[in-house]
Amino acid sequence: MFTGIIEDIGLISNLKEENSNLHITVKSNITSELKIDQSVAHNGVCLTVVDINKDEYTVTAIKETLDKSNLGSLKLNDKVNLERAMKLGDRLDGHIVQGHVDQTGICTNVKEENGSWFFTFDYDSTLNNLTIEKGSITVNGTSLTVVNSKKDSFSVAIIPYTYKHTNFNTFKEGTEVNLEFDVLGKYVTKLLSINH
């Protein structure tokens, strides 16, 4: 389980395809604190550390993960948001994040406004995910509050700290992002669909 509070920005240092899997090597400031078999969220996708070498570590993404996330489009030197799994008893500073991406979205607008930024994202609403005004959303692993919720789009406001310490500063129109919708909202949606 994660909180959506990004710890570090990792740099993709190697990508190796093996059958339908992708081995992703990341250079990070938190590598020295990692262990083999540990879970780390990469742009919101929970992956297991399989190798550590100095300041780099490797994780493996399977085909389903690559199909449902933006990890399959990673390139060398891309920046990824990183968060280690939370410890029992830690403060939940963001919201409950599972590290299971529901789908991708596309950035359709970036607007700077008085020192903060507003980002708008479109997503395929036929997959039965939804946002609500002032509800929680995870974008590339970052816990955020929804503003301007619509059937197939939403916006988020980013403060300067978040802009500087996540990969939001690399987003532009057309950037593909990972979306994890609020887990409570997913349960409510499922219950409503069963009862109708």
Secondary structure per residue as TSV (DSSP state, phi and psi in degrees):
chain	resnum	aa	ss	phi	psi
A	1	M	-	360.0	146.1
A	2	F	B	-128.6	174.0
A	3	T	-	-115.6	-14.6
A	4	G	S	83.5	12.1
A	5	I	-	-99.2	111.1
A	6	I	-	-71.4	131.6
A	7	E	-	-90.9	-35.9
A	8	D	E	-158.5	159.3
A	9	I	E	-105.8	118.2
A	10	G	E	-91.8	157.8
A	11	L	E	-115.1	127.1
A	12	I	E	-71.0	117.8
A	13	S	E	-107.9	-17.3
A	14	N	E	-160.0	144.1
A	15	L	E	-132.3	126.3
A	16	K	E	-134.6	120.3
A	17	E	E	-84.3	138.4
A	18	E	E	-140.6	107.4
A	19	N	T	55.4	-123.1
A	20	S	T	-97.3	5.8
A	21	N	E	-94.5	157.4
A	22	L	E	-126.3	119.7
A	23	H	E	-89.0	122.5
A	24	I	E	-113.8	120.4
A	25	T	E	-104.2	132.0
A	26	V	E	-124.5	133.7
A	27	K	E	-96.3	126.8
A	28	S	-	-150.3	153.4
A	29	N	T	-71.5	-17.6
A	30	I	T	-96.2	0.2
A	31	T	G	-54.9	-41.7
A	32	S	G	-63.9	-17.9
A	33	E	G	-96.5	-2.3
A	34	L	-	-89.1	161.1
A	35	K	-	-132.2	154.4
A	36	I	T	-58.0	141.5
A	37	D	T	79.7	1.4
A	38	Q	-	-79.9	147.6
A	39	S	E	-91.3	132.9
A	40	V	E	-135.0	134.5
A	41	A	E	-86.7	129.8
A	42	H	E	-117.4	110.2
A	43	N	T	51.2	34.0
A	44	G	T	90.6	-1.6
A	45	V	E	-100.2	120.7
A	46	C	E	-74.6	119.7
A	47	L	E	-132.1	154.0
A	48	T	E	-97.1	132.6
A	49	V	E	-69.0	124.0
A	50	V	E	-113.0	-14.2
A	51	D	E	-157.4	146.2
A	52	I	E	-133.0	132.0
A	53	N	E	-142.7	102.6
A	54	K	T	58.3	-116.8
A	55	D	T	-98.3	17.7
A	56	E	E	-124.8	148.6
A	57	Y	E	-137.6	161.5
A	58	T	E	-124.0	141.0
A	59	V	E	-128.3	162.7
A	60	T	E	-123.3	129.8
A	61	A	E	-107.6	131.5
A	62	I	-	-87.0	171.5
A	63	K	H	-56.5	-44.6
A	64	E	H	-59.7	-41.7
A	65	T	H	-63.6	-43.5
A	66	L	H	-64.8	-35.9
A	67	D	H	-70.6	-32.1
A	68	K	H	-98.9	-2.4
A	69	S	S	-133.4	179.3
A	70	N	S	-91.1	6.1
A	71	L	G	-66.8	-28.8
A	72	G	G	-67.8	-17.3
A	73	S	G	-102.0	9.5
A	74	L	-	-62.9	147.5
A	75	K	-	-127.5	162.5
A	76	L	T	-55.7	140.7
A	77	N	T	72.5	5.1
A	78	D	-	-66.7	151.2
A	79	K	E	-97.3	136.4
A	80	V	E	-126.4	141.6
A	81	N	E	-75.4	134.5
A	82	L	E	-122.6	139.6
A	83	E	E	-148.3	130.5
A	84	R	E	-79.9	156.2
A	85	A	-	-59.9	147.2
A	86	M	-	-74.7	153.3
A	87	K	-	-89.4	144.8
A	88	L	T	-58.8	128.7
A	89	G	T	97.9	-9.8
A	90	D	-	-69.4	157.8
A	91	R	-	-69.2	142.6
A	92	L	-	-96.2	83.4
A	93	D	-	-74.9	-26.0
A	94	G	S	-100.4	-113.3
A	95	H	-	-145.2	175.4
A	96	I	-	-68.8	116.1
A	97	V	B	-122.6	127.9
A	98	Q	-	-87.8	-21.4
A	99	G	S	82.6	17.3
A	100	H	-	-113.6	100.2
A	101	V	-	-67.2	132.9
A	102	D	-	-83.7	-39.8
A	103	Q	E	-172.2	174.7
A	104	T	E	-100.3	162.4
A	105	G	E	-134.6	169.8
A	106	I	E	-121.1	131.1
A	107	C	E	-70.1	124.5
A	108	T	E	-112.0	-12.4
A	109	N	E	-161.6	137.4
A	110	V	E	-127.4	123.8
A	111	K	E	-134.0	121.4
A	112	E	E	-85.2	136.0
A	113	E	E	-145.4	105.5
A	114	N	T	53.5	44.1
A	115	G	T	91.1	-6.6
A	116	S	E	-117.5	175.6
A	117	W	E	-130.8	144.7
A	118	F	E	-115.0	127.3
A	119	F	E	-116.1	134.5
A	120	T	E	-114.5	138.8
A	121	F	E	-129.3	138.8
A	122	D	E	-102.4	148.9
A	123	Y	E	-147.1	161.0
A	124	D	-	-78.7	105.5
A	125	S	G	-76.4	-9.8
A	126	T	G	-71.6	-9.0
A	127	L	G	-85.9	7.2
A	128	N	-	65.8	26.1
A	129	N	-	-97.5	151.0
A	130	L	-	-147.1	159.1
A	131	T	-	-118.5	159.2
A	132	I	-	-130.1	151.9
A	133	E	T	-56.6	129.4
A	134	K	T	66.9	11.8
A	135	G	-	-83.2	179.2
A	136	S	E	-96.3	147.0
A	137	I	E	-146.5	147.9
A	138	T	E	-113.0	120.6
A	139	V	E	-115.1	117.0
A	140	N	T	49.9	38.5
A	141	G	T	85.4	-2.6
A	142	T	E	-96.0	124.2
A	143	S	E	-73.9	123.2
A	144	L	E	-139.1	165.1
A	145	T	E	-103.7	133.1
A	146	V	E	-75.9	134.1
A	147	V	E	-127.0	151.5
A	148	N	S	57.2	51.5
A	149	S	-	-70.5	128.9
A	150	K	-	-131.4	176.1
A	151	K	S	-59.0	-39.5
A	152	D	S	-131.2	20.7
A	153	S	E	-157.9	164.1
A	154	F	E	-160.5	166.6
A	155	S	E	-125.8	160.1
A	156	V	E	-135.8	150.0
A	157	A	E	-104.0	133.5
A	158	I	E	-117.1	124.8
A	159	I	-	-79.8	161.6
A	160	P	H	-54.7	-39.2
A	161	Y	H	-60.7	-47.8
A	162	T	H	-64.5	-40.7
A	163	Y	H	-58.9	-41.2
A	164	K	H	-77.6	-33.5
A	165	H	H	-104.7	16.6
A	166	T	S	-136.6	178.4
A	167	N	G	-86.6	12.8
A	168	F	G	-58.8	-29.3
A	169	N	G	-69.9	-4.9
A	170	T	G	-101.6	-6.7
A	171	F	-	-73.2	142.9
A	172	K	-	-146.0	175.8
A	173	E	T	-57.2	129.7
A	174	G	T	98.5	-9.8
A	175	T	-	-66.6	130.4
A	176	E	E	-87.5	132.8
A	177	V	E	-127.6	157.7
A	178	N	E	-88.8	136.5
A	179	L	E	-120.6	128.8
A	180	E	E	-120.0	115.4
A	181	F	E	-79.1	158.3
A	182	D	-	-57.1	128.2
A	183	V	H	-61.6	-36.9
A	184	L	H	-66.2	-40.2
A	185	G	H	-62.9	-34.8
A	186	K	H	-67.1	-40.0
A	187	Y	H	-65.7	-42.8
A	188	V	H	-62.7	-44.7
A	189	T	H	-59.1	-43.8
A	190	K	H	-63.7	-44.4
A	191	L	H	-62.3	-42.5
A	192	L	H	-64.9	-37.3
A	193	S	H	-70.5	-31.2
A	194	I	H	-70.9	-37.6
A	195	N	T	-83.0	1.0
A	196	H	-	-116.3	360.0
